[in-house]
Each structure stands twice: as structure tokens, then as C-alpha cells.
Amino acid sequence: MSDSDFQSPGFHGLRNQFVRVPNSVISETWLQQKFLMHRKNVSGTKQCIENDVKIFEEIEKLHKRRKSGGLDVEKKKALENKINELVERKSVPLKLLFALPRHLLVVDLHGFLIGGAIGYVRRIAAEMGKMSEAREVVLITGHSNSRSDKDPLIKINLLEKFPQNVRKDPNNGGRLILSCKSNGSGS
């Protein structure tokens, strides 16, 4: 894949509709991933991104509901499971992630709760371990909104749970880099 894959008028139209708008939750990388995932089909990509935007909105509503309180333990757990499921659903499926060019091996963890993020990163690492060649995946954790002087809890927990495989991105404080040794057997 080359940058020319993203020079078509159709891709530019998608960029203008989804990325270059105020308060967009869709990044350039996200759009490129989905465009390639849909084999450069503009209509399929557009439908996928529109669905992703709806999922983002639903995740936001569920997070607000979770924070509002008044939920018993069972309902809160069900809500947390639903949030993590939706965040994972909007992500590039792991079976397709490693078919993307290396510069697009990026996973946005926004929306995940800590346990969901840890589980998802564990599955990414497991897939990476099956590969015949080493890869790195960028994990977007963002910056803490509520803890201005500290890292986000997801970032802190990932660094603790995966000390051998996760490191801070020296060029971007809102990102981690996941590296896993391959087992050499291929996939």
C-alpha cells in the first residue's frame, strides 16, 4: 500500500465528510484503516464510518449512565461489558489488523474501560505472538481529562500489566507501543 491509495476523489470526499469536521471522533488513521478494510470501496467505507459514529455516540451515553450511579453490581457489570463490546466492535477486527500496512497498525483504546483495554491488548499480543515476523502496534490511550497532572488509568494499567511488551511512545505522550516477539511459526 502507498499514500496514493488515499489520493482518490472518493477518499478525499470521505475525509472532508468525517475527519475535517468540528468535534469529529474519526481520525485520518481510522479512516485509512476502514478504507483499506473495505477494499477502497467508498460506499462501504462511508457506511462503516457512519456506523462507527453511531457506536461512539452509544458508548458515550453508556459511560454517562455508568457514572450517574444508582446501578446495582450486576447491572453495572452488564453495562461495562456492553461498553467494552461496543468499543471492540468499532475497532478493526484483529484478523484484519495485521493485513494493514505497518504505519496503520494503530489501535484506539478510547472508550474502553480498564479491564476491556487489558483484555483487548492481551488478544492483540497473542495474535502478534503467532506471526513469523515481529510487529509493533501503536496503542492510543490519549491524555487524562480528569487527572491533568497524571497519565490516564488505562495507560498506567497497560504499562503495569505488560512491562516487557509495552513502552511509552517517546514522540507522543498519548500513545504506547506494543511489541511482542513472534514465535516464528507464522500464522
N, C-alpha and C positions, 0 to 999 in steps of 0.2 A: 504494500500500500504506500502511496505517496500523498503529498499535500495536494496534488492535482485531483485526487478523489473528492476533495472538498471545494473545488472551484466551479462546479456546475451552477447554472442559474437556479436550479431546483434546491440545491443545498443552501445557496445564499438566501433564497426565499424563506427556508426553514429557520435559518439563523436570524433573519430580520423579524420573523414572527415570534420566536421563542427565546432567543438569547439576548437580543438587543432591545429589550423592553424593560421598563422600570419594574423593580421587585421580582424579576424572573428567578425561578428556582432551577432553571435549566442552564447548565454551563456549556461552554463550547465543547469541552471534552465529552460531556454527556451526550450532546447532540451527535458528535462524530461517532461515538460508540454505537448509538442506536441506528445511525445511518448505515454503518457497515453491517450491523447485526441484521438489518433489513435489506441487505444486498443492494444498497444505494437506491432503494425504491422510495421516492419522495412521499408518495401517498401512504405507504406502510409506516414510514418513519413518522410522518405527521400524526397519524392515528395513535401510534405508540406514545409519542411525546404528549399528546392531548390526554391520554390515559394516565401517564406519569404525573401530569399536573393535578389531575383529579385525586390521584393517590396521595400526593403531597398534601393536598388540602384535607383529606380524610385523616392522615397521620397527625396533622396539626390539631384538628378537632379532638382526636383521641387523646393526645398529650394534654390538652386543656382539661378534658374530662377527668383524666387521671389525677391531675394536680388539684382539681377542685375539691377532692376529698369526698367523704361520705360513702366510700365503697368498702364492702367487706373484703376480706383477704381473697376469697375465691373470685369475686368479680374483678378485683384489681389485677389478679394474675391473668385472668382471661383477657382483660384489656391490654395488658403488657404483651401477651402472646400475639394478639391481633396487630399491635403496633409493629412488633418485630417482623411479623409475617408480611405486612404491607411494605415495610422498608426493603425487605429482601426481594419482594415481588417486583418492585420498580428497578431493581439493580439488574445489570447484565447477568444472565444465567451463567453459573460457573463453567458449564460445559462449553459456553461460547466465549467466555472472557479470554481464555488463553489462545484463542484463534485471532484475537485482535493484535495489531502492531504493538510492539513493546511500549511505545510512548502513550498508548491508550490503556495500559494496564493500571487503571485508576479505579478505586472503589470509594464512593462517597458514603461515609458512615452516618451522615446527618439523619436524625430521626430515630436511629436505633437506641434502645436502652442498653445499659452496660452489658447485661447478660446476652442480649441478642447480638451485640457487636462482637463479643468474645467468641460466641458460637460460630458466627459467620466467618470471622478471621481464622478460626480453627479449621473450618471446612476449606477455605482458600489455601491454607498452608498444607492441608492433606492433599489437595489437588496438585499443588506445586511439587510436593514430595514424589509424586508419581511420574513426573516429567523427566525426560532424559537430559534436559539442559536446565541450568539454573535460570531463574527469572526473578524479577523484583516487581512488587505491586505497591503502588502508592496508595496509602490509606488516608483519606481526607477526614480529619477529626474536627477541623475548624478551631476557633478560639472560644474560650468560655465567655458567655454573655453575662452570667451571674457571678462569676468569680474573676473579676478583672485582673487580679494580680497572680492568677494561677492558671495552670493548664486545665482543659476540660477533663472531667472524670473518665470519660471513655479513653482518652489518650493516656492518662495515668494508669488505668487498669490494663490496657494493652501492653504498655511498657513493663508492667509487673508480671503479667501472665506469660509473655513471650520475650523474656530478656535476651535470649540467644538469637531471635529472629526479627525483632522489631527495633528500629532505631529512629531517632528524630531526623527529619529531613533538614539538613543544615541550611537549605535555601528558603525554607518555608515553615514557619512555626506552627502552622495549622495542618501539617501533614506528617505522617510517619511512613517509613519504608519497611515493607515486609520482605525478607529474604529467607528462602528455605533451600537447603541443599536437596538436590534431586537424588533419587535412589539409583539413577542410571538405567532403570528398566524400561523407560518410555511409557507411553500411555496406551 
